[in-house]
Amino acid sequence: MAVNIREKVRSVFAEVCKVDIEHLDDEVRVREELGIDSILGLQLLARCEVILGIEVDEAACAELETVGQFLDYFESASGS
């Protein structure tokens, strides 16, 4: 289940950021390397909420810096 959640979130990142999923390593920095600003960040979180059926803490997500940290957050938030 955890791999499936990580794959789903990684797919959302690829779609929102318009990048190939292969370029979304865990170490990729979301703001500096992917250009995620506050609006894209909200779109990303909203899509993940819908796809995973969970509510996210926007303040907690604002502190996350890498794709891997987001994947870990969503994995934990979904109870996997």
N, CA, C and O atoms as CSV, one atom per row, in Angstrom:
chain,resi,resn,atom,element,x,y,z
A,1,MET,N,N,0.825,-1.208,0.000
A,1,MET,CA,C,0.000,0.000,0.000
A,1,MET,C,C,0.859,1.259,0.000
A,1,MET,O,O,0.555,2.206,-0.725
A,2,ALA,N,N,1.924,1.291,0.795
A,2,ALA,CA,C,2.766,2.476,0.903
A,2,ALA,C,C,3.378,2.847,-0.442
A,2,ALA,O,O,3.460,4.028,-0.782
A,3,VAL,N,N,3.810,1.842,-1.215
A,3,VAL,CA,C,4.388,2.122,-2.521
A,3,VAL,C,C,3.348,2.763,-3.422
A,3,VAL,O,O,3.656,3.692,-4.168
A,4,ASN,N,N,2.119,2.272,-3.358
A,4,ASN,CA,C,1.045,2.821,-4.167
A,4,ASN,C,C,0.804,4.289,-3.837
A,4,ASN,O,O,0.603,5.097,-4.744
A,5,ILE,N,N,0.820,4.643,-2.571
A,5,ILE,CA,C,0.623,6.042,-2.162
A,5,ILE,C,C,1.768,6.895,-2.674
A,5,ILE,O,O,1.545,7.983,-3.207
A,6,ARG,N,N,2.987,6.412,-2.518
A,6,ARG,CA,C,4.148,7.155,-3.006
A,6,ARG,C,C,4.061,7.353,-4.522
A,6,ARG,O,O,4.377,8.432,-5.023
A,7,GLU,N,N,3.639,6.333,-5.243
A,7,GLU,CA,C,3.492,6.441,-6.695
A,7,GLU,C,C,2.411,7.454,-7.062
A,7,GLU,O,O,2.589,8.250,-7.984
A,8,LYS,N,N,1.296,7.425,-6.344
A,8,LYS,CA,C,0.206,8.367,-6.616
A,8,LYS,C,C,0.652,9.807,-6.383
A,8,LYS,O,O,0.384,10.680,-7.209
A,9,VAL,N,N,1.326,10.060,-5.269
A,9,VAL,CA,C,1.784,11.424,-4.961
A,9,VAL,C,C,2.842,11.861,-5.977
A,9,VAL,O,O,2.838,13.006,-6.428
A,10,ARG,N,N,3.728,10.963,-6.328
A,10,ARG,CA,C,4.755,11.293,-7.326
A,10,ARG,C,C,4.089,11.634,-8.665
A,10,ARG,O,O,4.546,12.536,-9.367
A,11,SER,N,N,3.025,10.927,-9.020
A,11,SER,CA,C,2.290,11.222,-10.260
A,11,SER,C,C,1.652,12.601,-10.213
A,11,SER,O,O,1.641,13.319,-11.213
A,12,VAL,N,N,1.119,12.974,-9.048
A,12,VAL,CA,C,0.525,14.310,-8.892
A,12,VAL,C,C,1.614,15.374,-9.063
A,12,VAL,O,O,1.399,16.375,-9.747
A,13,PHE,N,N,2.768,15.165,-8.454
A,13,PHE,CA,C,3.884,16.100,-8.635
A,13,PHE,C,C,4.217,16.258,-10.112
A,13,PHE,O,O,4.371,17.379,-10.594
A,14,ALA,N,N,4.329,15.146,-10.835
A,14,ALA,CA,C,4.674,15.186,-12.252
A,14,ALA,C,C,3.638,15.972,-13.047
A,14,ALA,O,O,3.978,16.778,-13.913
A,15,GLU,N,N,2.370,15.722,-12.737
A,15,GLU,CA,C,1.287,16.403,-13.452
A,15,GLU,C,C,1.269,17.901,-13.154
A,15,GLU,O,O,1.209,18.714,-14.077
A,16,VAL,N,N,1.321,18.270,-11.882
A,16,VAL,CA,C,1.232,19.679,-11.487
A,16,VAL,C,C,2.463,20.458,-11.950
A,16,VAL,O,O,2.347,21.598,-12.399
A,17,CYS,N,N,3.638,19.842,-11.841
A,17,CYS,CA,C,4.885,20.532,-12.182
A,17,CYS,C,C,5.269,20.377,-13.644
A,17,CYS,O,O,6.223,20.998,-14.115
A,18,LYS,N,N,4.520,19.544,-14.361
A,18,LYS,CA,C,4.778,19.300,-15.770
A,18,LYS,C,C,6.209,18.822,-16.013
A,18,LYS,O,O,6.935,19.370,-16.841
A,19,VAL,N,N,6.593,17.779,-15.263
A,19,VAL,CA,C,7.904,17.157,-15.420
A,19,VAL,C,C,7.721,15.648,-15.550
A,19,VAL,O,O,6.698,15.094,-15.145
A,20,ASP,N,N,8.722,14.999,-16.118
A,20,ASP,CA,C,8.693,13.543,-16.212
A,20,ASP,C,C,8.849,12.946,-14.823
A,20,ASP,O,O,9.664,13.406,-14.023
A,21,ILE,N,N,8.069,11.929,-14.550
A,21,ILE,CA,C,8.085,11.301,-13.231
A,21,ILE,C,C,9.473,10.736,-12.896
A,21,ILE,O,O,9.834,10.637,-11.724
A,22,GLU,N,N,10.238,10.373,-13.908
A,22,GLU,CA,C,11.580,9.837,-13.692
A,22,GLU,C,C,12.523,10.862,-13.061
A,22,GLU,O,O,13.527,10.489,-12.456
A,23,HIS,N,N,12.206,12.141,-13.198
A,23,HIS,CA,C,13.052,13.213,-12.656
A,23,HIS,C,C,12.688,13.578,-11.218
A,23,HIS,O,O,13.269,14.504,-10.653
A,24,LEU,N,N,11.742,12.869,-10.624
A,24,LEU,CA,C,11.267,13.215,-9.288
A,24,LEU,C,C,11.879,12.314,-8.218
A,24,LEU,O,O,11.170,11.579,-7.529
A,25,ASP,N,N,13.191,12.380,-8.090
A,25,ASP,CA,C,13.879,11.653,-7.022
A,25,ASP,C,C,13.500,12.245,-5.676
A,25,ASP,O,O,13.060,13.392,-5.597
A,26,ASP,N,N,13.670,11.470,-4.629
A,26,ASP,CA,C,13.323,11.926,-3.281
A,26,ASP,C,C,14.081,13.181,-2.868
A,26,ASP,O,O,13.572,13.957,-2.060
A,27,GLU,N,N,15.273,13.401,-3.395
A,27,GLU,CA,C,16.098,14.537,-2.996
A,27,GLU,C,C,15.766,15.836,-3.719
A,27,GLU,O,O,16.290,16.890,-3.360
A,28,VAL,N,N,14.905,15.779,-4.731
A,28,VAL,CA,C,14.564,16.977,-5.504
A,28,VAL,C,C,13.873,17.990,-4.597
A,28,VAL,O,O,12.919,17.665,-3.890
A,29,ARG,N,N,14.373,19.223,-4.633
A,29,ARG,CA,C,13.823,20.306,-3.815
A,29,ARG,C,C,12.634,20.923,-4.556
A,29,ARG,O,O,12.758,21.366,-5.698
A,30,VAL,N,N,11.479,20.942,-3.883
A,30,VAL,CA,C,10.239,21.317,-4.563
A,30,VAL,C,C,10.182,22.781,-4.975
A,30,VAL,O,O,9.661,23.089,-6.047
A,31,ARG,N,N,10.686,23.666,-4.184
A,31,ARG,CA,C,10.613,25.079,-4.539
A,31,ARG,C,C,11.725,25.470,-5.511
A,31,ARG,O,O,11.468,26.071,-6.554
A,32,GLU,N,N,12.947,25.128,-5.162
A,32,GLU,CA,C,14.086,25.552,-5.955
A,32,GLU,C,C,14.179,24.827,-7.298
A,32,GLU,O,O,14.448,25.458,-8.321
A,33,GLU,N,N,13.961,23.515,-7.306
A,33,GLU,CA,C,14.154,22.743,-8.525
A,33,GLU,C,C,12.881,22.560,-9.347
A,33,GLU,O,O,12.941,22.475,-10.574
A,34,LEU,N,N,11.738,22.498,-8.683
A,34,LEU,CA,C,10.483,22.292,-9.398
A,34,LEU,C,C,9.681,23.583,-9.582
A,34,LEU,O,O,8.717,23.619,-10.346
A,35,GLY,N,N,10.084,24.627,-8.884
A,35,GLY,CA,C,9.404,25.913,-9.031
A,35,GLY,C,C,8.021,25.968,-8.421
A,35,GLY,O,O,7.179,26.749,-8.865
A,36,ILE,N,N,7.772,25.148,-7.405
A,36,ILE,CA,C,6.456,25.165,-6.771
A,36,ILE,C,C,6.328,26.407,-5.892
A,36,ILE,O,O,7.061,26.578,-4.918
A,37,ASP,N,N,5.389,27.259,-6.257
A,37,ASP,CA,C,5.085,28.440,-5.450
A,37,ASP,C,C,3.832,28.145,-4.631
A,37,ASP,O,O,3.362,27.008,-4.602
A,38,SER,N,N,3.296,29.154,-3.974
A,38,SER,CA,C,2.152,28.917,-3.093
A,38,SER,C,C,0.921,28.421,-3.860
A,38,SER,O,O,0.188,27.571,-3.354
A,39,ILE,N,N,0.687,28.927,-5.049
A,39,ILE,CA,C,-0.481,28.508,-5.821
A,39,ILE,C,C,-0.327,27.066,-6.304
A,39,ILE,O,O,-1.251,26.264,-6.168
A,40,LEU,N,N,0.831,26.736,-6.863
A,40,LEU,CA,C,1.063,25.355,-7.285
A,40,LEU,C,C,1.041,24.412,-6.093
A,40,LEU,O,O,0.566,23.281,-6.194
A,41,GLY,N,N,1.555,24.882,-4.970
A,41,GLY,CA,C,1.548,24.071,-3.758
A,41,GLY,C,C,0.137,23.730,-3.318
A,41,GLY,O,O,-0.139,22.594,-2.930
A,42,LEU,N,N,-0.751,24.700,-3.377
A,42,LEU,CA,C,-2.149,24.449,-3.006
A,42,LEU,C,C,-2.822,23.492,-3.982
A,42,LEU,O,O,-3.617,22.644,-3.577
A,43,GLN,N,N,-2.502,23.629,-5.272
A,43,GLN,CA,C,-3.048,22.709,-6.264
A,43,GLN,C,C,-2.568,21.283,-5.992
A,43,GLN,O,O,-3.343,20.329,-6.061
A,44,LEU,N,N,-1.294,21.160,-5.687
A,44,LEU,CA,C,-0.702,19.861,-5.389
A,44,LEU,C,C,-1.379,19.220,-4.176
A,44,LEU,O,O,-1.763,18.051,-4.213
A,45,LEU,N,N,-1.518,19.995,-3.108
A,45,LEU,CA,C,-2.137,19.472,-1.891
A,45,LEU,C,C,-3.595,19.097,-2.124
A,45,LEU,O,O,-4.053,18.059,-1.646
A,46,ALA,N,N,-4.328,19.935,-2.856
A,46,ALA,CA,C,-5.747,19.659,-3.124
A,46,ALA,C,C,-5.906,18.363,-3.915
A,46,ALA,O,O,-6.785,17.555,-3.614
A,47,ARG,N,N,-5.071,18.164,-4.914
A,47,ARG,CA,C,-5.172,16.937,-5.716
A,47,ARG,C,C,-4.832,15.711,-4.884
A,47,ARG,O,O,-5.488,14.675,-4.995
A,48,CYS,N,N,-3.808,15.830,-4.051
A,48,CYS,CA,C,-3.440,14.702,-3.191
A,48,CYS,C,C,-4.552,14.383,-2.202
A,48,CYS,O,O,-4.815,13.214,-1.919
A,49,GLU,N,N,-5.206,15.414,-1.672
A,49,GLU,CA,C,-6.322,15.188,-0.749
A,49,GLU,C,C,-7.429,14.393,-1.431
A,49,GLU,O,O,-7.971,13.449,-0.857
A,50,VAL,N,N,-7.759,14.780,-2.655
A,50,VAL,CA,C,-8.830,14.104,-3.387
A,50,VAL,C,C,-8.430,12.673,-3.733
A,50,VAL,O,O,-9.206,11.740,-3.522
A,51,ILE,N,N,-7.240,12.502,-4.256
A,51,ILE,CA,C,-6.797,11.180,-4.695
A,51,ILE,C,C,-6.653,10.214,-3.522
A,51,ILE,O,O,-7.018,9.043,-3.624
A,52,LEU,N,N,-6.114,10.716,-2.400
A,52,LEU,CA,C,-5.866,9.850,-1.255
A,52,LEU,C,C,-7.015,9.821,-0.261
A,52,LEU,O,O,-7.053,8.962,0.620
A,53,GLY,N,N,-7.959,10.758,-0.396
A,53,GLY,CA,C,-9.101,10.803,0.508
A,53,GLY,C,C,-8.727,11.204,1.923
A,53,GLY,O,O,-9.300,10.699,2.888
A,54,ILE,N,N,-7.766,12.112,2.049
A,54,ILE,CA,C,-7.322,12.572,3.369
A,54,ILE,C,C,-7.285,14.092,3.398
A,54,ILE,O,O,-7.300,14.746,2.355
A,55,GLU,N,N,-7.238,14.648,4.606
A,55,GLU,CA,C,-7.020,16.081,4.763
A,55,GLU,C,C,-5.570,16.299,5.131
A,55,GLU,O,O,-4.993,15.541,5.911
A,56,VAL,N,N,-4.983,17.347,4.561
A,56,VAL,CA,C,-3.589,17.634,4.867
A,56,VAL,C,C,-3.483,18.904,5.698
A,56,VAL,O,O,-4.350,19.777,5.651
A,57,ASP,N,N,-2.413,18.982,6.447
A,57,ASP,CA,C,-2.108,20.161,7.250
A,57,ASP,C,C,-1.227,21.071,6.398
A,57,ASP,O,O,-0.032,20.824,6.240
A,58,GLU,N,N,-1.831,22.126,5.852
A,58,GLU,CA,C,-1.100,23.015,4.948
A,58,GLU,C,C,0.113,23.646,5.616
A,58,GLU,O,O,1.144,23.830,4.970
A,59,ALA,N,N,0.006,23.977,6.889
A,59,ALA,CA,C,1.134,24.580,7.604
A,59,ALA,C,C,2.287,23.588,7.711
A,59,ALA,O,O,3.446,23.961,7.531
A,60,ALA,N,N,1.979,22.348,7.997
A,60,ALA,CA,C,3.021,21.321,8.090
A,60,ALA,C,C,3.668,21.095,6.730
A,60,ALA,O,O,4.884,20.922,6.644
A,61,CYS,N,N,2.881,21.093,5.685
A,61,CYS,CA,C,3.411,20.883,4.341
A,61,CYS,C,C,4.291,22.047,3.888
A,61,CYS,O,O,5.211,21.856,3.092
A,62,ALA,N,N,4.018,23.231,4.383
A,62,ALA,CA,C,4.820,24.397,4.014
A,62,ALA,C,C,6.262,24.251,4.484
A,62,ALA,O,O,7.163,24.890,3.940
A,63,GLU,N,N,6.480,23.419,5.487
A,63,GLU,CA,C,7.832,23.203,6.022
A,63,GLU,C,C,8.611,22.141,5.237
A,63,GLU,O,O,9.829,22.040,5.386
A,64,LEU,N,N,7.940,21.365,4.421
A,64,LEU,CA,C,8.592,20.284,3.686
A,64,LEU,C,C,9.380,20.859,2.517
A,64,LEU,O,O,8.928,21.794,1.856
A,65,GLU,N,N,10.556,20.299,2.265
A,65,GLU,CA,C,11.434,20.872,1.245
A,65,GLU,C,C,11.705,19.972,0.049
A,65,GLU,O,O,12.012,20.471,-1.034
A,66,THR,N,N,11.601,18.667,0.217
A,66,THR,CA,C,11.942,17.760,-0.881
A,66,THR,C,C,10.761,16.872,-1.255
A,66,THR,O,O,9.808,16.715,-0.491
A,67,VAL,N,N,10.851,16.303,-2.432
A,67,VAL,CA,C,9.817,15.364,-2.878
A,67,VAL,C,C,9.702,14.217,-1.878
A,67,VAL,O,O,8.596,13.802,-1.532
A,68,GLY,N,N,10.833,13.709,-1.418
A,68,GLY,CA,C,10.832,12.604,-0.453
A,68,GLY,C,C,10.117,12.951,0.835
A,68,GLY,O,O,9.416,12.112,1.400
A,69,GLN,N,N,10.285,14.186,1.311
A,69,GLN,CA,C,9.596,14.610,2.528
A,69,GLN,C,C,8.087,14.650,2.311
A,69,GLN,O,O,7.322,14.280,3.201
A,70,PHE,N,N,7.658,15.096,1.137
A,70,PHE,CA,C,6.229,15.090,0.823
A,70,PHE,C,C,5.707,13.658,0.743
A,70,PHE,O,O,4.624,13.365,1.250
A,71,LEU,N,N,6.461,12.773,0.117
A,71,LEU,CA,C,6.041,11.380,0.013
A,71,LEU,C,C,5.907,10.762,1.402
A,71,LEU,O,O,4.939,10.055,1.683
A,72,ASP,N,N,6.873,11.028,2.260
A,72,ASP,CA,C,6.820,10.513,3.629
A,72,ASP,C,C,5.612,11.072,4.371
A,72,ASP,O,O,4.928,10.342,5.088
A,73,TYR,N,N,5.348,12.373,4.197
A,73,TYR,CA,C,4.209,13.019,4.867
A,73,TYR,C,C,2.898,12.354,4.460
A,73,TYR,O,O,2.094,11.982,5.315
A,74,PHE,N,N,2.682,12.203,3.147
A,74,PHE,CA,C,1.423,11.636,2.672
A,74,PHE,C,C,1.292,10.173,3.045
A,74,PHE,O,O,0.191,9.702,3.331
A,75,GLU,N,N,2.383,9.462,3.046
A,75,GLU,CA,C,2.374,8.062,3.472
A,75,GLU,C,C,1.926,7.967,4.922
A,75,GLU,O,O,1.101,7.124,5.274
A,76,SER,N,N,2.480,8.841,5.764
A,76,SER,CA,C,2.136,8.861,7.179
A,76,SER,C,C,0.690,9.329,7.394
A,76,SER,O,O,-0.042,8.747,8.194
A,77,ALA,N,N,0.289,10.372,6.682
A,77,ALA,CA,C,-1.051,10.941,6.848
A,77,ALA,C,C,-2.139,9.966,6.405
A,77,ALA,O,O,-3.262,10.011,6.906
A,78,SER,N,N,-1.802,9.091,5.473
A,78,SER,CA,C,-2.802,8.142,4.998
A,78,SER,C,C,-2.865,6.884,5.849
A,78,SER,O,O,-3.693,6.002,5.619
A,79,GLY,N,N,-1.982,6.815,6.831
A,79,GLY,CA,C,-1.998,5.677,7.750
A,79,GLY,C,C,-1.269,4.450,7.236
A,79,GLY,O,O,-1.439,3.353,7.767
A,80,SER,N,N,-0.466,4.631,6.213
A,80,SER,CA,C,0.274,3.482,5.662
A,80,SER,C,C,1.643,3.350,6.292
A,80,SER,O,O,2.397,2.440,5.947
